[in-house]
Amino acid sequence: MPKMKTNSSAKKRFKLTGTGKIARKNAYKSHILTKKTTKQKRNLTTTSYVHDADMGNVKRMLAIGK
């Protein structure tokens, strides 16, 4: 059986942490920033983690075994 290919867009967007979680960046931080408050933009800068419900799909895209 051939090796699974990693989804090219997923490998640019997600990063596996040392504890096995998958880190992601927050949306809504790329444009139309003038109407957003400073607090909102600052909070969007921090990284978040992929939700448990989406973990299977993201691991499949990254070709990570379960």
C-alpha positions as a Markdown table, in Angstrom:
| # | Residue | x | y | z |
|---|---|---|---|---|
| 1 | Met | 0.0 | 0.0 | 0.0 |
| 2 | Pro | 1.4 | 3.4 | -0.9 |
| 3 | Lys | 2.2 | 6.1 | 1.7 |
| 4 | Met | -0.4 | 8.7 | 2.5 |
| 5 | Lys | 0.2 | 12.1 | 1.1 |
| 6 | Thr | 0.1 | 15.1 | 3.4 |
| 7 | Asn | -2.4 | 17.8 | 2.4 |
| 8 | Ser | -0.2 | 20.7 | 1.3 |
| 9 | Ser | -2.6 | 23.4 | 2.6 |
| 10 | Ala | -2.9 | 21.7 | 5.9 |
| 11 | Lys | 0.8 | 21.4 | 6.6 |
| 12 | Lys | 1.0 | 25.2 | 6.2 |
| 13 | Arg | -1.8 | 25.9 | 8.6 |
| 14 | Phe | -1.4 | 23.4 | 11.5 |
| 15 | Lys | 1.5 | 22.5 | 13.8 |
| 16 | Leu | 1.8 | 19.4 | 16.0 |
| 17 | Thr | 2.7 | 20.3 | 19.6 |
| 18 | Gly | 4.9 | 18.3 | 21.9 |
| 19 | Thr | 1.9 | 17.0 | 23.9 |
| 20 | Gly | 0.1 | 15.8 | 20.8 |
| 21 | Lys | -2.3 | 18.7 | 20.3 |
| 22 | Ile | -2.6 | 20.5 | 17.0 |
| 23 | Ala | -2.1 | 24.3 | 17.1 |
| 24 | Arg | -3.8 | 26.6 | 14.7 |
| 25 | Lys | -4.0 | 30.3 | 14.0 |
| 26 | Asn | -7.2 | 32.3 | 14.6 |
| 27 | Ala | -9.3 | 33.7 | 11.7 |
| 28 | Tyr | -10.4 | 37.3 | 11.1 |
| 29 | Lys | -6.8 | 38.8 | 11.5 |
| 30 | Ser | -5.9 | 39.3 | 7.8 |
| 31 | His | -7.9 | 42.3 | 6.6 |
| 32 | Ile | -10.6 | 44.9 | 7.5 |
| 33 | Leu | -8.8 | 45.5 | 10.8 |
| 34 | Thr | -9.8 | 49.2 | 11.2 |
| 35 | Lys | -13.2 | 48.4 | 12.6 |
| 36 | Lys | -11.9 | 45.8 | 15.1 |
| 37 | Thr | -10.8 | 47.0 | 18.5 |
| 38 | Thr | -7.2 | 46.7 | 19.7 |
| 39 | Lys | -8.3 | 44.1 | 22.3 |
| 40 | Gln | -10.0 | 42.0 | 19.7 |
| 41 | Lys | -6.9 | 42.1 | 17.4 |
| 42 | Arg | -4.6 | 41.2 | 20.3 |
| 43 | Asn | -6.7 | 38.2 | 21.3 |
| 44 | Leu | -6.8 | 37.0 | 17.7 |
| 45 | Thr | -2.9 | 36.9 | 17.7 |
| 46 | Thr | -2.7 | 34.1 | 20.2 |
| 47 | Thr | -2.7 | 30.5 | 18.8 |
| 48 | Ser | -5.5 | 28.2 | 19.5 |
| 49 | Tyr | -5.9 | 24.4 | 19.4 |
| 50 | Val | -8.0 | 22.3 | 17.0 |
| 51 | His | -11.2 | 21.1 | 18.7 |
| 52 | Asp | -11.6 | 17.5 | 19.5 |
| 53 | Ala | -14.5 | 17.1 | 17.0 |
| 54 | Asp | -12.2 | 18.2 | 14.2 |
| 55 | Met | -9.1 | 16.3 | 15.3 |
| 56 | Gly | -9.7 | 13.2 | 13.2 |
| 57 | Asn | -10.1 | 15.2 | 10.0 |
| 58 | Val | -7.0 | 17.3 | 10.6 |
| 59 | Lys | -4.9 | 14.3 | 11.5 |
| 60 | Arg | -6.0 | 12.6 | 8.3 |
| 61 | Met | -5.0 | 15.6 | 6.3 |
| 62 | Leu | -1.6 | 15.7 | 8.0 |
| 63 | Ala | -1.2 | 11.9 | 7.6 |
| 64 | Ile | -0.7 | 11.4 | 11.3 |
| 65 | Gly | -1.6 | 8.0 | 12.7 |
| 66 | Lys | -4.2 | 7.8 | 15.4 |
